[in-house]
Amino acid sequence: MSEPFDLAQVYRDVEDRLAPSLRLTMPERVLYYHLLRHSLLEGQPTVRVSKRSLCRGIACSFMTVHTHLRHLEEKGCVRIRERGRAGHLIEVLAPQQILRLRTPPTEAAPDLAESDWFGSDRLRAVILERENYACFYCLRRLPTGAACFDHAVPVAAGGDNSYGNIVACCFDCNSLKRDEPAEAFLRSLYRSSRLTLAELDHRLAALAALSALSSNQIVPTLAPV
């Protein structure tokens, strides 16, 4: 290694982060520290060692060393590059390297305007959660797997698949609305007594909030009726 280890930081990384996240047992920690001492702390990424010498080094039985070395390999702390009677060539990963490998890359947030919120199952799930698993139009609860998705502004009228134009709805509303604008359809639900006046006002406010969205705006959260 070209840069010396900060031993205090190594200890903190192992005890405060690595051991809890990987559930390292005390014997696994002792074995990891021993391998670390004879590899990275000596400026080498690997160490060639036999299991019997490990037994002497950490004062454990052969089967204990065998078991915990396998556990360390399974948990991504070491990689056994070669196996042989004369000893194993073991690559020892530094705590920070292990933590980086275990941390999944952050997924970029979907673009509210450009992403396909109608065609993507993953993004549809976000829409459904936004509607609190209820029909955007009539507020009927949507059982698992029963949601439809509709364009508030119909495609025929220039509507797109952006976050602000896709809503979750029930089968009945999806069938009845067809190419009718969302505002007009909501008023028809009120006239047929499927929405109260308070519910209509709330749905119109939700529709206005969605239609005002642009790609750099924060997704609004509307209080339930």
Residue, then its C-alpha position, 0 to 999 in steps of 0.5 A: m500500500s502506498e499510504p500508511f493505514d490510520l489504525a485508529q480509523v481502521y478499528r473504528d470502521v471495523e467495530d462501528r460499521l463493519a462488524p454490525s453490518l456483517r454481524l462479525t463474531m468475535p472469532e471472525r474479527v480476531l481472524y480478520y485482524h490477524l490477516l489484516r496485520h500480515s497483509l495490508l499493514e505490511g504493504q501487501p494486498t495478499v498473504r500466503v498462510s496455512k490454516r495450521s499457522l492461523c491456528r497458532g496465530i490466533a490460538c484456535s482449533f483447525m475447524t474453528v479457523h476453517t469455519h471462520l475463514r469461510h465465513l469471512e470469504e462469504k461476507g466479502c472480507v477476504r478472497i482466497r486466490e489460491r488454495g494448496r497444501a503449502g498454504h492459501l493465498i488470501e487477498v484481504l480487503a480493507p474495511q473501507q473497501i468492503l463497505r464500498l462494495r456492499t453499498p449499492p450505487t445511488e439510483a438517479a431520481p426519475d425525471l418528472a417530465e421526461s421519464d415514461w411514468f405510464g410504461s414503467d412498472r416501477l414508476r407506476a408503483v410510485i404513482l400508485e403510492r402517490e394516490n395512496y392506493a386509491c382511484f385519483y378520480c372517485l377515491r375508491r380503494l384500489p385492491t392489489g393488482a387492480a389499478c389502472f393508469d390514465h392520462a389526465v390530459p388524453v393522448a389525443a389532446g396532446g397528453d404525455n407520459s410525464y409524472g404530472n399527467i399520469v394518475a392511478c384509477c379504478f377500472d370503472c373510471n378508466s372505462l368511463k373517462r375515455d378521452e374526456p379531460a380530467e377536470a370535466f370527468l371529475r365534475s361529471l362524477y360530482r353530478s352523479s353523486r360519486l363525489t361530494l363537493a368537498e371531494l370535488d374541490h380536493r380532486l380539482a386542487a390535486l389535478a391543478a398541482l399535477s398539471a403545474l409540475s415541471s421537471n425541476q419541481i418537488v413532487p407535491t403531497l396533498a393531504p387526504v380528504 
